[in-house]
Amino acid sequence: MTEVTRVPIQPIAKGSLTKIWLGVLIAILLGAGLAWAAVPKGLSIDTLVAGEGPTPQEGDMVFVKYKGSLASNGEVFDESQDIPLPIEGIFPEGSPFPVEPGATIEGFYQGLQQMQKGGKYELFIPSDLAYGAEPPQGAPIPPDADLVFEIEVVDFMDRETFDRNLSILQQAMQQAGPGGPGGPQQGAPQDAPQGAPQGAPQPGQ
C-alpha cells in the first residue's frame, strides 16, 4: 500500500492577509490615479449614456451634437445646428470638430478625447480651459466664465478618411450641378466644413 506523503498547508501568517488587501487597494488607487491624470485638472466629464469602442485620437474628425451653457446660471449660449448631412456612406449626422490643438477651446479639445461613439456626456470646462478673461467679442459669455456642454458623439473618423470623403462629396456636387441629385440643398454651404463649424466653441483669445 502506497503511502501518500501529506504536506501540511501552512496558514497565512498573521497580518499577511491585511498586507495583500492593502496591496490590491493601492494598485486600484494607482490605476484610478492614472485615469484621473488623463483629464486635465478642473475639467470633468459625466457620462450620461455610455458609448462603445475606442476614443478619438488627435487628428481625428469627431461628429457631435452639442449644447453649451453657462455653468453659473444655465443660460444656453450655443448649440449645434442641423446641416445638410448626413450623406449615407460619406458623412454621419452632427457637426464636425477636428481633434487638434487650437481648433477649438482647450477643454473641448481635451474632453473629446475621453468620449466614445454613441455616448452622451456632460462636460464641465473651467474658465482657464475655455475663454478665460477674454471671451469672443459679442458672445453672450462673460469674462472668466465656466462652461457646461452636453455632447452626443455620433461618430468619428481619421482626417485622411474625412478629406477623402469630402473630395468625393465635392466631385458629386460638381457633377450634379446646383439643385440636381446629390447637389447642394437650398441654403446649404457649398463646401463641407474644413474645421470647427460656425458657432462652434472657438479657441481662447
Secondary structure by P-SEA (a helix, b strand, c coil): ccccccccccccccaaaaaaaaaaaaaaaaaaaaaaaaccccbbbbbcbbbbcccccccbbbbbcbbbbbccccccccccccccccccccccccbbbbcccccccaaaaaaaaaccccbbbbbbbccccccccccccccccccbbbbbbbccccccccaaaaaaaaaaaaaaaaaaccccccccccccccccccccccccccccc
